[in-house]
């Protein structure tokens, strides 16, 4: 199970690294929902790091699995909402949203603006791979991480 914690940790770090590449090299600005997804990935990174270092037994593995499941489901929900807004932009009001103002006022956005400052438009599509947008891929990743976390939580050995 220790390798599964490492897999989650490295997967999330890889996704966050690619997000930085898209932002700083490709010039894509993260929107509030992108930043919220980044926060969910960071919570997964922190939980998986502690779990990997702790190398828990069955009860501890289930506790870590529970938190990984919660964080990945929260991320999946945010990614699904983001994907929906891209497909139905008329249901979304452009401009500075309360979410953007809230996220940009957080101390972590002041401390690491390159990762957590939201300046983009949630409804814009500037990148696709196999006709799927960034939120679509993020939803797939969060869903896979959720399945893995549930397995870790429920597995007997």
C-alpha positions as CSV (number, residue, x, y, z in Angstrom):
1,X,0.0,0.0,0.0
2,X,2.9,2.3,0.6
3,X,3.6,2.3,-3.2
4,X,0.0,3.4,-3.8
5,X,0.5,6.5,-1.5
6,X,3.6,7.2,-3.5
7,X,1.8,6.9,-6.8
8,X,-0.9,9.3,-5.6
9,X,1.7,11.7,-4.4
10,X,3.7,11.6,-7.7
11,X,0.6,11.7,-9.9
12,X,-0.7,14.9,-8.2
13,X,2.8,16.5,-8.2
14,X,3.0,15.7,-11.9
15,X,-0.4,17.3,-12.6
16,X,0.4,20.4,-10.6
17,X,3.8,20.6,-12.4
18,X,2.0,20.5,-15.8
19,X,-0.5,23.1,-14.6
20,X,2.6,25.4,-13.9
21,X,3.9,24.6,-17.3
22,X,0.6,25.6,-18.9
23,X,0.4,28.8,-16.9
24,X,4.0,30.0,-17.1
25,X,5.2,28.6,-20.4
26,X,2.0,28.4,-22.5
27,X,0.5,31.6,-20.9
28,X,-2.8,30.1,-19.7
29,X,-4.3,31.9,-16.8
30,X,-5.9,29.8,-14.0
31,X,-9.5,30.7,-13.2
32,X,-11.0,30.4,-9.7
33,X,-12.2,26.8,-10.4
34,X,-8.7,25.9,-11.6
35,X,-7.2,27.2,-8.4
36,X,-9.8,25.3,-6.3
37,X,-8.8,22.1,-8.2
38,X,-5.1,22.9,-7.5
39,X,-6.0,23.2,-3.8
40,X,-7.6,19.8,-3.9
41,X,-4.5,18.3,-5.6
42,X,-2.3,19.9,-2.9
43,X,-4.5,18.4,-0.1
44,X,-4.0,15.0,-1.8
45,X,-0.3,15.6,-2.0
46,X,0.0,16.5,1.7
47,X,-2.2,13.5,2.8
48,X,-0.3,11.1,0.5
49,X,3.0,12.4,1.7
50,X,2.2,11.9,5.4
51,X,0.7,8.5,4.7
52,X,3.8,7.4,2.7
53,X,6.1,8.5,5.4
54,X,3.9,7.0,8.1
55,X,3.5,3.7,6.4
56,X,0.3,2.9,8.4
57,X,-1.3,-0.4,9.3
58,X,-4.9,-1.3,8.4
59,X,-6.7,1.3,10.5
60,X,-4.3,4.1,9.6
61,X,-4.5,3.2,5.9
62,X,-8.3,3.4,6.1
63,X,-8.1,6.8,7.8
64,X,-5.7,8.1,5.1
65,X,-7.8,6.5,2.4
66,X,-10.9,8.3,3.8
67,X,-9.2,11.7,3.6
68,X,-7.9,10.9,0.1
69,X,-11.4,9.9,-1.0
70,X,-12.9,13.1,0.4
71,X,-10.3,15.4,-1.2
72,X,-10.4,13.6,-4.6
73,X,-14.3,13.7,-4.6
74,X,-14.2,17.4,-3.8
75,X,-11.7,17.9,-6.7
76,X,-13.9,15.8,-9.0
77,X,-17.0,17.9,-8.1
78,X,-15.1,21.1,-8.8
79,X,-13.8,19.7,-12.1
80,X,-17.3,18.5,-13.1
81,X,-18.7,22.0,-12.4
82,X,-15.9,23.6,-14.4
83,X,-16.5,21.2,-17.3
84,X,-20.2,22.0,-17.2
85,X,-19.6,25.7,-17.2
86,X,-17.4,25.4,-20.3
87,X,-20.2,23.6,-22.1
88,X,-22.9,26.0,-20.9
89,X,-21.2,29.4,-20.6
90,X,-24.5,31.2,-20.7
91,X,-25.2,30.0,-17.2
92,X,-22.1,31.7,-15.9
93,X,-21.6,35.4,-15.3
94,X,-18.3,36.8,-16.5
95,X,-16.3,39.3,-14.5
96,X,-14.8,39.2,-11.1
97,X,-16.7,36.5,-9.2
98,X,-17.0,36.2,-5.4
99,X,-14.9,33.0,-5.7
100,X,-12.1,34.8,-7.4
101,X,-12.1,37.6,-4.9
102,X,-12.1,35.1,-2.0
103,X,-9.3,32.9,-3.5
104,X,-7.1,35.9,-4.3
105,X,-7.6,37.2,-0.7
106,X,-6.3,34.0,0.8
107,X,-2.9,34.2,2.4
108,X,-1.7,31.3,0.3
109,X,-2.5,33.3,-2.9
110,X,-0.3,36.1,-1.5
111,X,2.4,33.7,-0.6
112,X,2.5,31.8,-3.9
113,X,0.6,33.8,-6.5
114,X,2.1,31.7,-9.4
115,X,0.2,28.7,-8.1
116,X,-2.9,30.0,-6.3
117,X,-3.9,33.4,-7.8
118,X,-7.0,33.2,-10.0
119,X,-7.0,35.6,-13.0
120,X,-8.5,33.5,-15.8
121,X,-12.0,33.1,-17.2
122,X,-13.7,29.8,-16.2
123,X,-15.6,29.5,-19.5
124,X,-12.7,30.0,-21.9
125,X,-11.2,27.0,-23.7
126,X,-7.5,27.6,-24.6
127,X,-6.3,24.0,-24.6
128,X,-7.6,20.6,-25.7
129,X,-6.3,17.1,-26.0
130,X,-8.4,14.5,-27.9
131,X,-11.2,17.1,-27.8
132,X,-11.2,17.1,-23.9
133,X,-10.5,20.3,-22.0
134,X,-8.3,20.7,-18.9
135,X,-11.3,20.3,-16.5
136,X,-12.3,17.1,-18.4
137,X,-8.9,15.6,-17.9
138,X,-8.8,16.8,-14.3
139,X,-12.2,15.1,-13.7
140,X,-10.8,11.9,-15.1
141,X,-7.7,12.2,-12.9
142,X,-9.8,13.0,-9.8
143,X,-12.1,10.1,-10.6
144,X,-9.2,7.7,-10.9
145,X,-7.7,9.0,-7.7
146,X,-11.0,8.5,-5.9
147,X,-11.3,4.9,-7.1
148,X,-7.8,4.2,-5.9
149,X,-8.4,5.9,-2.5
150,X,-11.6,3.9,-2.0
151,X,-9.8,0.7,-2.8
152,X,-7.1,1.6,-0.3
153,X,-9.8,2.4,2.3
154,X,-11.7,-0.8,1.8
155,X,-9.0,-3.4,0.9
156,X,-8.4,-6.1,3.4
157,X,-4.7,-6.3,2.9
